[in-house]
Amino acid sequence: MWYLESDDHDLLRDILERGSLTALFQPIVNLDTAEIYGYEGLIRGPSNSPLHSPLSLLKAASECGLQYRIERLCHQVLLQRFQELRLPGKLFLNISPDVLVQRSLQDGEPGMALVDSGVASTQIVIELTEGERIVDYGPEKLGHAVNRCCDEGFSVAIDDLGEGFSSLRLWSELRPAFVKVDRHFVQNIEHDPVKAQFVRSILEIARRAKCEVIAEGIETHSELMLVKSLGVSLGQGYYFARPHASPSLVVADNVVRTIKSFMGQPVHGETSWGRDAIVARDVIHKISPVTTHQTNEEVFRLFEENPQVESIPVIKDDGIPVGLITRSALIGSFAQPYRHELFGKKSCTLYMDAKPLLVDKTATVQEISKVLGSAERRHLMQGFIVTDNGRYFGIAHGQDLIRVITEMQIQAAKYANPLTQLPGNVPIHEHLDGLLRARIPFAACYCDLDHFKPYNDVYGFSAGDSIIQMTANILAGVCDRDQDFLGHIGGDDFIILFQSRDWEARCQAALDEFGIAIRSYFSQEDLERGGYFTENRQYEREFHPLTSLSVGAVLVPPGLFSSYMEVSRLAAGAKKQAKRMAGNSLFINRRYEPARDAGSLQTGLEALQ
């Protein structure tokens, strides 16, 4: 049955008079604590109505000029129901930028004009979506509206980040407290290295912007595991719960077990292939540039003679790049009547992009991916210019970078430990050698579990795997992801390469946390007697203390060692000394400290940043 706009208008008027909207809530879960962080408020129109769907409802409201009143009613219904249900945490309310701007401009009315529902403004998060062209409102009006809301205690979130390029600009201009990654980048993320790289880049930007990231659309166990391993701290999706009129106040037990049993962590540090500059890869194309003196006709002939070339750089006489001409821009223009004849003799600068993306050849693949992630769409499509000390060096394309990123992810997965997903022996050795070659001071800490094999015999390998994952999570938690590197040697052995100045305090924090966490893996009887019994090969009962963590540390100043094997040997020796100490222990090997050397160990360690 088809409804005319007048029918929609009548239905909307009836909804406004009767308030006949239904409030639904979908939980947003803290992926670190397995607790509910808050709820997104969702609206449904009257049942058996063409406006039951929220998209249909808001579209009709916009077309009938009732968007402001309908959205205001939506918020009133959601706030009232949120208060009635006494839901914990924050309430995320969707609002169109047009309505937010209108509300902020009304004299004497608060930025949100919310009813006196009893919900504190500090509990409310305003979600701006990209359903409309947000940039059309101008940064000043929208920025004023957002600032007014923040002054009143509300927080602001950007919804569906990645759905459109203007959301990245909006993030930069408004500096919201939250960004919600579009579900497209979460669905099947475990099978798509490019999606994973996108989320990594978003997380890196968010850390610098002091912004929380929420992953939307989590629907499967594997999606949750991958998102959590990347370091996303908040999640939303059908895997946790569907929108409901009376949602649960707690996270489902099976989800809690899943989150707490998985102790993956974001990658700390980078392997050697992650540090490679783009010049070392098959990414840069050595395309001959044109100068600003050359004509459009000359560039046109170059495109005809080189059908594989899509973009040609334009440089000044001194080699400094000033623009980029694309095949589509030039040939598309020349295809129009008289354009070839009128502009063929003009300077090629006429059709060039005068603001190309410039990247130095020493930039890493990760750095380039971050730049492209916040750049305009055209830079991904037309390519970017690579420079050497400011002068033209070559050109690279987005698809080539995506290929390299995919190769990096495959390479990283190849050498990752299957249980913890931490870097294995190959990347550990390469990272160690990289630090030694760069003459960077660091502390190598070899971590090992004590009395672990008999625990496996008594409690089973599944419980043993859980302890290993728990240990990985604790060690990851004490690392600074921007400075330190955590690797899984194998079994119950880990290594941390600390560049943090307070590495010793971080080690002690890990030991303290492990001492508390390990108790939950033993029966009450074993806890009371401080250990457990096994039967040895002679059929004799043998007592074993509770599993503990030993850390052996080696301080490595610049220039003292030339190979990772030397460091590994000393770290293994320090670990043996730590294991001779009772309980959770840290042993630091200081015997080789070159005290007489002007570049002594202490001086080197003081340089740790």
N, C-alpha and C positions, 0 to 999 in steps of 0.2 A: 504494500500500500504506500503510495507516495503522498507526502504532505507538502503543501505550499508554505511559503515563508509566513503567511498570515496564520496558518495552523501552528507553526512553531512559536509565533509570537503569543498566541493564546495559551499554549502550553506553558510557556515561560512565565506569563502573567499569573497563571494558576499556581505554578511552583513558588513564585514569590509571595503570593497571598497565603498559601497553605504551609510554606516551608517544607515541602515534601521532598526532601533530599535525605539520603542515607549516608551516614559516615562509616567509612572502613579504615582500618589501620593495619599497616604492615611494619613489622619490627625491623629496626636497624641494629645489628649485633656487633658488639666489640669482639674482634677476632683474637684479641690477646687474653681477655678474661672470660670469654664465653658468656657474657652477660648482655642484657638488653641495654643499648645506649639510648634508644628513643624510638619513635614511630613516625612514619610518613602518613599524613592524613590524606585519604582519598575519598572521592565523592561518587555516588551513583544517583542517577535521576530516578523518577518513578518507574516501578516495574511495569513490564508490558507497554512501555512507551518508547517512541523513537528517540527520546532524549535520555534513555537509561544510561547509555555510554557517556563517560565524562568528555570524550572528544566531541561527540555529537552535541552534548549539552553546551559546551563552551563555544563551539563553532556557531551554533544557532544563536547563542547570546550575543556574540560579536556581530553577526549579520543583522540582528534585530536592534542593535544599539543598547543592549541590556547587560553587556559584559561586566560593567562596574557593579551593578546591583546583584547579579548572580554570583560573582566571585565573593562579594561581601557576605552574602548569605551562606555560601560554602564555608567560609572561615568561621562564621558564627556557629553553624551546625557542628563543625569539627571541634571547635574549642569547647562547646557545651558538653559534647559527648566525651571528649578527652577528660574533662573534669569529673563527669559522672562516673566514668570507669576507673578513675584514680590511677591512670597509667603512669608508669615510672619514666624518668628521663625526659628527653626533649621531644617536642612536636615539630615536625617539618611540614610547613604549609606551602603549597604551590601558589604562586601569584604571577600573573603576567606583568611584564615591565610597564605596559601601558597603564594598567590599573594602579601599580605602585606609584608611578609618576603623578597620576591624577590625585591620588590620596595625599601625597606630600604637598601638592600645590593648594589644597583646600585650606583656607584660613581657619585657625582655631581647631583643626582636627589633627590628631596624632598621625604619624607617618603610616601606621597600619589601621588606625580607626577600628580597633578590635573591641568587641563587647566586653563588659566587665564579667568575665567568665571565671575569675579566680585563678587563672593560669598566669603565672609570672612571665613578664616579657623575656626574662633571661632563659626561660624554658623553650622559647619559640625560635625556630629557624625558618627564615623566609627563603624559599627556593625560587630562583629566577630561571626560567626555562628559555630555550632558544626556539620555542614554537613560533615566535614572532621575530621580526628583524630587530633585534635589540639595539643594534648600532644606530638605527634610524632615530632613536630618541635623543641621541647626542650624549656624550659623556658627562656634560654639565648637569642636565636635568636628572638623568638616572643616578649619577654620582651624588647629587644633592639628596635624592630620595633615599638612597642607601645610607648615606651618612646620618640622615635624620632618624632612620630606623635604628642604627647602631647607637645613636645618642640616647634613644629610649630603652636600650637594653637588649634589643633583638640581635640575633646573629643572621648572617646572610650566607646562602649557598648558591652555587651555580650548578644547575642540573644538566645532565646529558653532555658532559664535557667530551669533546671529540666528535659530536654529531655534526658540528659546523665549525668553520674556522673563526667566526666572530666570537665564539665562547672563549678562545684563547686570549683575544684582545680584551674581552670583558674581564677575564681573570686578572690580567695585568693592571687594568684601570681601577677595578673596584676592590681588589684585595679581600676576597671573601674569607670567612672562617672555614668553609667547607667547599669541596668540589666533588661532584658525583660523576664518576667515569661512566660513560654511556655503555649500556649492556652489550653493544656490538663488540666491544673490546674485551668483554669478559666471557662471552659464549665461546666455547671450544678453545679457550686461551691455552690450554695445556697442549694443544696440537698446532699452535700457530706462534712461532717465535717472534714474528713481527708484532703481534698484539701484545705479547709479553714485554717486548722492548718498549712499546708505546707506554705501557703502564709504568715501567721502570723510569722512563723519562718524566712522566707526570709526577711520580713520587719524589724524584730528585728536585723538581721545581717546587713542589709543595713543601718540602723540608726547608728550602731556602725562604719560601714565602710564609712559613709558619702557618700552614694550612692543613687541615685534616682531609684525607682522601677516603671516599666511600665508593666501593665497587658495587654497582647495581647489576641485577640480573644473574646472580649466582644461583644456578639450578642443579648442579651436580657436585658429588663429592670431590671429583678431580679438579673442577673449577675452583672450589674452595681451597683445596690444598695448594694449587699453584698461586692463587691470589695471595694467600697467607704467606707462602714462602717468599714472595716478592717484597713483603713488608707492609701490605695494606692492612690497616688496623680496624676498619669498619666495613661491614658487608651487609647487603640487602638482597633478597631474592626468594624464589619459591623453595630453595633448599632449606631455608629457615622456617618460613611460613608464608602462606598466601594472605592477601588482604582479608580481614575479617571484621565483622561488626563488634565482636567481643574478643579481642586478641588475647593470647596468653601473656601473663606477666613475667614469665621466665622462658629461657631457651629450652627447647626439647632435650631430654636426657641424651639421646643418641647424637645430637649435634654437639652437646657439651663434651661428650666422650671423644668425638672426632677431633674437636679443636684442641683439647688438652692432651690427646695422645700424639698429635702431630707436632713435632718440635722442629720443623724446618725453620730456616732463617734466610734473610736476604744475603746475597753474596757480599762478603766483606773483602775489599781489595779487588784487584783485577789480575787475571792471568796475563802472560806476555802477549797473547794474541789480542787481548782487550786493550793493551796499551799501545799497540802499533798505530803509528800515524797513517793517515789515508794514503800518503805517498808510497808507502810500502805495499800497497794492495793494488789489485787490478781494478781500480775504480777510476783513475784519472785518464782522460783521453787527451792526447796531444793534438788538438785541432788548431790549425793555423789561424791566428786572429786577423782581423782587418783593422785598419786605422781610421780615424775620424775623417781623413781626407778622401777615402774611397767612396764611390757612389753606390746608390741602391742597385743600379744595373750590374755593377761588378759583383755585388753580394748575391744578386739573383743568379748570375752565371755559376757562382761557386756552389750554390744549392743544387742547381741542375747537374753539375759535374760530380757532385758527391751526394747521392740520394740517401746515404746512411746518416748524414749529418743533419741534426735537427736544430742545433743552435750554434751561432758563431759569435765569439767574443769581439768586442770593439775596444781598442786600446789607443792611448795617446802615443806620441812619438817616443816618449821615455819608457814605454812598456806598462804604464799604469792603466789597468782596465777601467773603462767608464760606462760600459753597457753590454747588453747581450741581445742579439737579433735572432728571433726564432723563425723557422721556415714558415710556420702557419701565419705569422703576422705579416711577413713580406709578400709571400706568394698569394695569400688571401687578399691583400690589398690590391696587388697587381692584376688579380682576376677581375676586378671591377673596371667598367669602361673608362678609358682614357687615363687611369692612374699610372700605368706604365709609362706612357708618353709624357705625362705631366711631371712625374717625380723621379723618373729613372736617372736623371743627371744630378739629382740632389744628393746631399751628403747622407750616408747610411745612418747617421745619428737620428734621422727622421723617424725611423721605425724601430729603433732599439729601445729596450727596457733600460731606462737611465738609472734604475736602482736595483741592480742585480745583487744576488747574495754572494758575498765574498768570504772565502775561507782560506786560512793559511794552510800550507801543505803539512805543517807539523801537527795539525789538529787530529785528535783521535776520532775513531768511528763513533764512540759514545758522545763526544762533544758535538759532532756534526748532527747526529740524530736528535739531540736536544734542541739545537738551533732550528732544524727543519720542523720539529714538532711545534714550535711557536711561530714559524714563518708563514707567509701567505701561500695559498695553494699553488700559485704560478711557479714558485721556486722549486717545488717538488716536481712539477711537470716539465719545466724548461731546462732545469739543471742549475748548477751554481759554479762560479768561477773559483779556481784554486790559485792562490798567489804564493810567491816566494819573495819574502821581504817587500811585500807591497806590489810586486810586478807580476804580470801574467805568467802562469806556469802551466795551466791546463784547465780542463772542464770536467765536471763529474755530474752524474745524473742520479735522481732519487732511486730508480729501480736498481742501479748498481749497488747503492748503499744498502738497500733492503736485502739484496742477495748476500752481501758481506755479513750483515747482521744475522741472517738465517744461518750462515756457515758458522758464525761465532757461537750461536745457541746450540747447534748440533755438536760442535767441538766441546763446548762446556758440558753438555749432557753426556758426552762420551766418556769424560774423565770424572764425572761426579759420582760420589758414593751413592748407591741405590737406596740405602736406608735413610740417610739424612739429607741427600741432595747437596751436600757440601763438596767443595773441590777436593779431588783425590790427589794421589801422589804426584802425578805429572804436573798439574798446575801448582802444587805446593813447591816442588823443586824449582819450577820456573820462576815463581814469585820470590823465593829465597835468593836465587841467582840474580834476579833483577835488582833486589835491594842491595846486594853486595856490589854489583857492577856500578850502581848509582851512588855508592858510598853513603848510603843512608843509614844512620844508627837505628837499631831496633833491639827488642828483646824477644828471643825465641823461647816460647813456653810449651814444653811437652806435657800433655795432660793424659793421665791414665787412670783407669778404675782399679781399685784394689779388691781382691777376693771376689772377682767377677765370675770366673769359670764355675766355682761351686754353686754360686747363685743360680746360674743357668741350669745346673744339674738338678737343683731342688725345686725352683719355681718355674722352669721351662723357658725355652728360647724366646717365646713371645713376650714374656715379662722382661727378659733380658734386653730384647730390642727396644722395649718401652723405656728402659733405663738409659740406653744409649741415646735415644731421641731426646729424652729429658735433659741429659748432659749437654747435647748439642745446643739445645735451646738456651740453657743457662749460660754457656760459653758465648753464644751469639749475643746474649743480652748485655754482657759486660764489654763487648767490643764497640769501638767507635767505627761505624760503617764507612766513614770517609778516610780513616787512617789505618785501621787494623785489618788483618787477614786471618780468617779461621778456616782450617782445612781438616778433613777427616782422613787420617792415615790408614785406618782400617780397624775392624773389630771395635775395641773400646779405647782406642788411641786417637788423640786429637793433637793438633798443634796450632798455636796462635802466634802470629808475628806482629807484635805490638809496636806501633810508632807513637802511641799515646804516652804523654809524659807521666801520667799517673797509673801506669800499667800494673805496678805492684798492688795498689789499692783495688784495681779491677780484679786481679787474681784472687785477692782475699775475699772480695764480694762474691765471686763465683763459688769459692769454698764454703762460705757461710750459707749461701742459698742452697747449694747442693746438700749440705748437712741437714737442712730442714726438709727439702723435697724428698730425699731418699727414704725417709721414714715411712712414707705412704706405700712403699713397695714391699714392706715386710709385714708379717702377721704380728698381732699383739703379743703373742707368746715369745717370738724371736726378739721383738723390741725390748721386752722386759728383761730378758737374759743377755741382751747385747750381742746376739749372734745366733747361729744355727748350726746343726750337726749334719755331716754327710758320712758316708761309709767309704773308706779308701780301698785300695786294691787288696789289702790284707784283711778286709772285712772288719776293720776297726773303725769305731766312731771317731770322727774328727771334728773339732769345733772351729768355726770360722766367724770372725767378727763381721759386723754389718759392713756392706760395701761402702767404700770411701773413695775420695778423689785425691790423687797426688799430682802436683805440678812441679816440674823441674825447669828452672829458668836459666837461660844463658844471655848475658848482656853482650851485644855485638856492636862495637864502635866501628867507625868507618876505616876501611883499609886493613883490618886485622886478619880477615879471612879471605880466601880467594875462591872457595867452592862451598856449595851447600852441604857437601858431605862432611866437611869439618864442623860446621855448625850442628848438623844432625847428630854427629857422634858425641859432641859435648852436651847437647840437649838430652840425649838418651842417658848419658851418665848422670846428669842432674836429676833426671826422673827416677833413676834407681835410688839415688840418695833420698829423695822425697818419699819413696815407697818404704824405706826403712823406718820412717817416722810414723808414729801411731796416729790414726784418724786422718782427717782431711788436712793436707799439709802442703807447704810451699818451700822448696829448696832453691836457693840462688847460687849458682856457681860463680864465684868471684876470684878464683885462684889465679887466673891468667891475666888479671887486670894489669896493663902496662903502666904502672903508676909513674915511671920515670919519663915516659913519653909526653911531649908537650900536647899531643893530640890524644890525651888519655881517655880511658873508658868513660870516666865521669864527665869529662868535657863533651865527649860524643853524645852521651845520654842527655845532657842538658839541652842539646840541640833538637831533641825529640819534640815534634809539634803535634 
